[in-house]
């Protein structure tokens, strides 16, 4: 195969892999909004809501980090 084709396709795939960061940002934003609503309705449950929010945000950020890792690997492995 043409090396420029492979390099172009790996750059395109890396661009798609970075979209996981956008999804994680939207997901964390929605979760934070719902957590604020829940705390405003039941202030006595703020500890449980906050801990669940932090765990969920951690999982969402993990997917964004995995997407970034895949993008970096595609770029640097595609250069060989």
CORZI-V985772 format. One record per residue. N is the residue number from 1. RES is the residue in one letter. D_LAST is the distance of its C-alpha to the last C-alpha in whole Angstrom. Layout:
# CORZI-V985772
n = {N	N}
res = {RES	RES}
d_last = {D_LAST	D_LAST}
This chain:
# CORZI-V985772
n = {1	2	3	4	5	6	7	8	9	10	11	12	13	14	15	16	17	18	19	20	21	22	23	24	25	26	27	28	29	30	31	32	33	34	35	36	37	38	39	40	41	42	43	44	45	46	47	48	49	50	51	52	53	54	55	56	57	58	59	60	61	62	63	64	65	66	67	68	69	70	71	72	73	74	75	76	77	78	79	80}
res = {X	X	X	X	X	X	X	X	X	X	X	X	X	X	X	X	X	X	X	X	X	X	X	X	X	X	X	X	X	X	X	X	X	X	X	X	X	X	X	X	X	X	X	X	X	X	X	X	X	X	X	X	X	X	X	X	X	X	X	X	X	X	X	X	X	X	X	X	X	X	X	X	X	X	X	X	X	X	X	X}
d_last = {13	13	9	11	13	10	9	13	13	11	13	16	16	15	18	20	19	21	24	25	26	29	30	30	32	35	35	36	38	40	41	42	44	46	46	48	50	51	52	54	56	56	56	57	54	51	50	49	47	46	44	43	41	39	38	37	35	34	32	31	29	28	26	25	23	22	21	19	17	16	15	13	11	10	9	7	6	6	4	0}
